[in-house]
Amino acid sequence: MALSSWSTWQPTRGGGDPIQQIVDHVAPEYRLPSGKQIVAVTGGPSAIEGIPLVVALRSDPTKNGATNILENKNIVLYRMCGLGKDCAIKEGKPSTERGLYLRRESLELALYTFNYVADIDGVVVLMPPVPGKKPSKALFFRPQDVGPSLQNPLVEIQSLDGASDYLVLTAPDKIE
């Protein structure tokens, strides 16, 4: 259930698909130094070319390292695509800062989704590759992973130095 003061913006009832509304709200806020939007974002059900997405999570190796398969769950899939070949970001150079910026955008998409779309078990964000490589990285968020961020107003989360970056850095994958 969404906190009424969690964000000054929220998807509107009757305004169409809430996932598309979230994309339309979040994506334009993230820009390159030139002022152009850093990536195009699409969102929807967790399927790629009509094939349902299955998420495999490996548990902590100290706890037997078993793999937990999450299928038939309510998972939202967002795709970030730059304007370069294979969805790479055409402008500028890959950097740690740019990777963190994209992770922060991913986190914001996940937070809005968990807060305003009912019964979501997870959010997967397909990340853009570095130029010259094929897309191969994704971030996976579960409500329990970002729970503290859902309890505080979004403006507080965005304004705390390092708070969002810390949550993003604990994500399972590293962007080049």
C-alpha positions, -999 to 999 in steps of 0.1 A, spaced: 0 0 0 14 34 -10 22 60 16 3 91 6 33 113 13 59 90 -2 62 110 -34 47 142 -48 40 122 -80 20 90 -84 4 72 -113 -32 83 -119 -61 60 -119 -76 59 -153 -43 73 -167 -34 41 -184 -9 15 -175 8 24 -142 41 9 -153 42 31 -184 33 61 -163 63 53 -141 86 50 -171 72 83 -185 78 100 -152 113 86 -142 132 82 -175 131 119 -186 147 129 -153 180 111 -161 201 130 -186 235 132 -201 257 163 -197 244 174 -231 208 175 -217 197 144 -238 179 116 -220 206 90 -211 185 59 -220 151 51 -234 132 29 -210 104 5 -216 85 -15 -190 60 -44 -189 55 -80 -181 86 -102 -175 90 -117 -209 116 -114 -236 103 -119 -272 73 -136 -257 93 -160 -236 85 -157 -199 115 -146 -178 127 -169 -150 148 -155 -123 174 -177 -107 188 -166 -73 218 -183 -58 218 -182 -20 248 -173 1 275 -199 -4 278 -202 33 242 -213 33 247 -242 8 247 -220 -23 214 -235 -36 196 -219 -65 161 -206 -60 140 -203 -92 114 -176 -92 89 -184 -120 52 -176 -122 58 -146 -100 46 -111 -106 79 -96 -119 81 -63 -139 107 -60 -166 122 -27 -175 147 -23 -204 172 5 -206 184 12 -241 209 39 -252 209 52 -288 240 33 -299 244 -1 -314 229 -29 -293 214 -3 -269 248 11 -258 249 47 -248 262 65 -278 274 97 -262 302 100 -237 324 72 -222 314 45 -198 324 53 -162 317 43 -126 297 74 -121 276 67 -152 270 32 -140 259 45 -106 236 70 -122 219 42 -142 216 20 -111 200 49 -93 175 52 -121 169 15 -118 163 18 -81 139 46 -86 119 26 -112 118 -3 -87 107 19 -58 79 35 -77 68 0 -90 67 -15 -55 49 15 -41 23 20 -67 17 -13 -85 -1 -40 -65 13 -75 -58 47 -72 -74 73 -97 -63 103 -83 -82 116 -58 -107 143 -67 -133 161 -39 -151 180 -49 -182 210 -25 -184 226 -10 -215 259 -25 -225 292 -6 -229 298 3 -266 311 -27 -286 295 -53 -263 261 -70 -263 237 -64 -234 244 -89 -207 237 -72 -173 205 -70 -153 196 -58 -118 170 -76 -98 151 -59 -69 127 -75 -44 105 -55 -20 123 -69 10 156 -57 -5 145 -21 -7 120 -21 22 136 7 42 134 30 12 97 23 8 91 34 44 106 69 39 94 96 15 112 94 -19 124 130 -16 143 120 16 159 90 -1 170 111 -31 184 138 -9 204 117 15 241 117 5 250 82 -6 217 66 6 205 56 -29 240 49 -40 245 25 -11 213 6 -20 223 5 -56 259 -7 -48 245 -37 -29 228 -49 -61 241 -82 -73 258 -71 -105 285 -46 -115 281 -23 -145 312 -17 -166 
